[in-house]
Amino acid sequence: MEFIKEPFIKKYIVYDQYSTSFFMSIFKFIDILGKKGCFRTALEYNKFLLKINVNDPTACLLSIDFNAISSKQYSYLIEFAKSFSCYIGAKH
């Protein structure tokens, strides 16, 4: 996916019965970070979850926009929306 440009992460983790706890613990950690006001860190963990499994099994797409706006990463959110729109069939 071109909307996440971290070259360090090249691992795809399949969401199955063995990795469920890993995905859910990262997702809960994102929620805790957001409640503590660490929006930029929560955004980076959102990017991490999307990078390791693009099928988004934890639905972190629901919070990535909130964390991007709260951490004042407006340009990232705009680029993310433009790059992601081709995956859902929208025109940009």
C-alpha positions in Angstrom: 0.0 0.0 0.0 1.5 3.3 -1.0 -0.2 5.4 1.6 2.0 3.9 4.4 5.6 4.6 3.5 7.6 3.1 6.3 10.3 1.1 4.6 11.3 -0.7 7.8 8.2 -2.8 8.1 8.0 -5.5 5.4 6.2 -8.2 7.3 2.6 -9.3 6.6 1.0 -11.0 9.6 -2.0 -13.2 8.9 -5.0 -12.6 11.3 -5.7 -16.0 12.7 -6.4 -17.6 16.0 -2.7 -17.3 16.9 -2.2 -13.7 16.1 -5.6 -12.4 17.4 -4.2 -11.4 20.8 -1.3 -9.5 19.2 -3.6 -7.5 17.0 -6.1 -6.8 19.7 -3.4 -5.8 22.2 -2.0 -3.3 19.8 -5.5 -2.0 19.0 -6.3 -1.6 22.8 -2.9 0.2 23.2 -3.9 2.6 20.5 -7.1 3.3 22.4 -5.2 3.9 25.6 -2.8 6.2 23.9 -5.7 8.3 22.5 -7.3 8.6 25.9 -4.0 9.8 27.4 -3.6 12.4 24.7 -0.7 10.8 22.8 -2.4 11.2 19.4 0.8 11.1 17.3 2.0 7.9 18.9 -1.5 6.4 18.4 -1.4 7.5 14.8 2.0 5.7 14.3 0.6 2.5 15.8 -2.4 2.8 13.5 0.0 3.0 10.5 1.8 0.0 11.9 -1.3 -2.1 12.1 -2.3 -1.2 8.6 1.1 -2.0 7.3 1.3 -5.5 8.8 -2.2 -6.5 7.6 -3.8 -4.4 4.9 -7.1 -6.2 5.4 -7.5 -4.2 8.6 -8.9 -7.0 10.9 -9.1 -4.6 13.9 -10.8 -1.8 12.0 -8.1 0.7 12.9 -9.3 2.8 9.9 -12.0 4.0 12.1 -9.6 5.8 14.3 -6.7 6.8 12.0 -8.5 10.0 10.9 -9.2 11.1 14.4 -5.6 10.5 15.5 -4.3 12.3 12.4 -6.5 15.3 13.0 -5.8 15.4 16.8 -2.0 15.2 16.2 -2.3 18.0 13.6 -1.0 15.7 10.8 -3.3 17.2 8.2 -1.0 16.7 5.2 -0.7 13.0 6.1 -4.5 12.6 6.3 -5.0 14.3 2.9 -2.4 12.1 1.3 -3.8 9.0 3.0 -7.3 9.8 1.8 -6.0 10.4 -1.8 -4.0 7.2 -1.8 -6.6 5.1 -0.1 -9.5 6.2 -2.4 -8.2 4.1 -5.3 -8.7 1.0 -3.1 -12.4 1.7 -2.5 -13.2 2.7 -6.0 -13.7 6.4 -5.3 -12.5 9.2 -7.6 -10.0 11.8 -6.4 
